[in-house]
Amino acid sequence: MKTYVMIPTYNERENIENLIREILNLKVPDIHIVVVDDNSPDGTSEAVKSASKAHPEVELLLRTTERGRGSAGIAGFKYALDHGADFVIEMDADFSHHPKYIPPMLETIQNADMVIGSRFISGGKDVNRGIIRKVITILAGIYVRVLLGLKIKDVSSGYRCFKRKVLEAIELDSMISTGPSIVSEVFYRAHLKGFSSKEIPIKFEDRTHGKTKLNYKILIKTLLMVLKFKRLNKRGLLFKPSIGNQPEG
């Protein structure tokens, strides 16, 4: 069974080589890595190209005309499906999502449609982040769960594993998120399609290299997008291909 690890990046040269090395050192059978880079000025793509010379299972999807966490994720999902992935793992490049959780994710996915690396179940931890950011994360999670009717504890987790059928069913071409709200939109669409999910505990550690892309403006925009998902679904428009990838707002 072919597994693709999909990693969206922007200015992650300090992290990406070490991350690739640690994923490959897991020795997971038939694992591939696709780095979806938004033409990072720090040379992230060059580092990935260098790694791919020694390891052909490392692949680069370089985007020069688009930018954004959401659209990068969609492009990465589609790339993995086009290249025959049976399972797709999405993770961040900054080591807040440690590769050591990949094997338990692939074990758990045998009995679920998607698996989420969770900070908020027994055994999970959220470390090295200030109290204000932790409180905001918890409150935002409550808002998303209540509004969208999700049972997932960590609704903002971008560390997750999907069976191929999930990504095929949620209509990637009709998704409207271009930014971080992609996380909630994928969960919501999968929930509406009736797919099952399981959470495994992870230790989430804030990045030690590079700068976070999240700020309060992006957070507010993300929460407003969650409301938009709900409204579109009530009007029967969430899964309409005609709406296309409209800009957030």
Secondary structure, DSSP 8 states (H G I E B T S, - for coil): --EEEEEEESS-HHHHHHHHHHHHTT--TTEEEEEEE---TT-HHHHHHHHHHH-TTEEEEE-SS---HHHHHHHHHHHHHHTT-SEEEE--SSSSS-GGGHHHHHHHGGGSSEEEEESSSTT-EEESS-HHHHHHHHHHHHHHHHHHT---S-TT---EEEEHHHHHHTTGGG----STTHHHHHHHHHHHTT--EEEEE-EEE--SSS-----HHHHHHHHHHHHHHHHHHHTT-TT-GGG-S----
